[in-house]
Structure formats: structure tokens, C-alpha cells
Amino acid sequence: MKVAVLMGGSSFEREFSLASGKNVCAALEEAGHRVVPLDTNDQLVPTLRSERPDVVYNALHGKHGEDGTIQSLLEFLGLPFVGSPAHVCHRTWNKDALHSTLENYRVLTEEEPVASWPQGIFIARDAFKDMGAATALDLVGERVIGGYPLAVKPAHGGSALGVHRVDSQDELGEAILDALSYDDAVNIEQWVEGVELSVAVLGTGWDAHALPPVEIVAHDGFFDAEARMVPNRVDFVCPVRMESLSSNEADAQAIRAEIERAALEVYRAYGVRDLGRIDMIWDGSRARCFEVDVSPGMSDASLFPVACQAAGLTLPGVLNALVTAAEGRVAF
């Protein structure tokens, strides 16, 4: 097939996207497809209309790639693509929507709850800068269960850009301003300690299945943006080490199964299609989920390929299956 691979773009995550796109192109070529690599500039639509690819693979990260923008465009053009439809991406893009999405899903399915999430508050840039919210930061420690330390992060976006651990009110204003430099709103949440994990998922609906959880071990601090870009700042262990979950092997196996069920609950609650990644922390008693990634990274330093390898899957094999399933799909 002729597969257009979208990469680059204008978001803060452009460099991550270019690295992912390079690997996606190589994997699809290895699988026997004709690849058309495309940056998302003002010539994107004319080029897509002239090339008429059989399938589009979205390797964009961040704004436009994960917020429903590119998905809406592809649906408008009538081009089948790998990944979640636009209406799903609109919801996953907003980190503050996790609790309401899960609660609605549980009402509909009556499933036993598995996933949990950090409690927090949402503040828009306009409220902070133009309506005086900055003068009420002394209330934050009371509004978030447990108080400090807190996590401050952009309400939309990925790659841990603008994410901060805040240990006191003195640090809060600066952290919020930095987060707002990446987005128009911030989430201020409980800081959750524990085993940091990422669970890749393949499939759709009840046919979706979790790949082995990846344990993320940062050498210093946490898995922030710098740790994602600087070599040797973090180790990925897949599957997660049993001793990280419990000293009792049977308990550890049960916890791993719960982690995978939590990832699938979140994935299905949003209606994610084809592939995705759920980021979470096992805090010793619950899987605390905090992000849904509808366009997982595929670079040499990304989590999704690590999970595929641990599951005995090759990236060319996985991507070939995804583009084959998407061929001929109604685009909207």
C-alpha cells in the first residue's frame, strides 16, 4: 500500500515527532509498503489530495497531532487513517476529563472499577492572569487532598513538557507560569509516589489487549522532559519487575494483572482505537492513571517499541497490521 506518514508539525513536540516518524517510515518500508513522509505544513492537503495514499499514519505528537485537529482534517478529506477518531482525541487531549470519562463509562457498563486518578484542580490562563486567581494560590494546598507536594502540569500536551513537582507554595507561581507557557490551562494535582509505569495497548474495544507494562526508572528526579531527551537519564524495564510491585511473587502477579486491567479500563472508557498508551503510577495499593496517549512515540527512546519487543512483536509487524486494518475504513 501507499502509506502517508505525518510527522514534525509545529508543536513543542516536533523533534519527538520527527524521531518517531523516521522509525515508522523505516518499519513500514521493511514491511513492504510505499511510504510518503509528510511534514504538516501549508502544502499538506494539496499533497495528500495529489498522492491519494491508501492509508495515513499519524506520527505527530502534541498539539494538532493528538487534539483531534489532524484527525478531523483526515475525516474531512475522506482518508482512512490509523488511530483514534477526532471525537476521541478531543477528550483524551484534556487531562482534566479522565475522572468524568471513567465515571460515565462505569455507569454505562457497570464494571467493577479498577483505575484510579490523582485528585486535583483546573485553572485556565485567563483566570490566572486576568481574573486574579494568582492572588488565591494560598488556597491550593487546601483544595488538593494531601496538600504538598503537588504536580503542576499543562492541562493539554505530552512529553512531560512544563511538568513540575512543587514542594511548597513559594514554588507554585513559577511552576504555573511555566506550565502556562505550553498551554492555556494547568492541572494542579496530588503528587503520587510509587512505581512509574506505561502500558501500551493494541486493538479496539473488547478486542483490545495490553502489552507488558514498562517500568520507568529515572536516575534522578522523575521522568520529566529532560529525562526523555537526554541519553542515559532513565532506564526502561519490561515487563515491570515483580519485586517492584511486591516481595511476594503471587501478589506481584496479581498487581500486574490489575495494572493491565486499569489500562484497558481507561482505554475502553475513552474509546481509543487501534493503539494507545496509558501512563500511570502504582502507589502501593492502586493504579493511579494520569495520561492517555493516542499517538505513542515510536523513536528509539520511546516506550511503545519497548513493550512490543517484550511481547515478542516487531515494529514492522505491528505497523503492518495497523495499516492493513485501516485500509478501506470509513474515515469518519
Salt bridges, closest charged atoms under 4 A:
ASP39 OD2 - ARG14 NH2 2.81
GLU51 OE1 - LYS2 NZ 3.07
GLU142 OE1 - ARG143 NH1 3.81
ASP167 OD1 - ARG165 NE 2.82
ASP178 OD2 - HIS164 NE2 2.64
ASP183 OD2 - HIS156 ND1 2.69
ASP184 OD1 - HIS156 ND1 3.90
GLU189 OE1 - LYS153 NZ 3.18
GLU193 OE2 - ARG165 NH1 2.82
GLU215 OE2 - ARG241 NH2 2.64
GLU226 OE2 - ARG233 NH1 3.22
ASP235 OD2 - HIS219 NE2 2.93
GLU260 OE2 - ARG256 NE 2.85
GLU265 OE2 - ARG106 NE 2.65
ASP274 OD2 - ARG273 NE 3.97
ASP274 OD1 - ARG329 NH2 2.94
ASP279 OD2 - ARG277 NH2 2.94
ASP283 OD2 - ARG288 NH1 3.14
ASP293 OD2 - ARG277 NH1 3.22
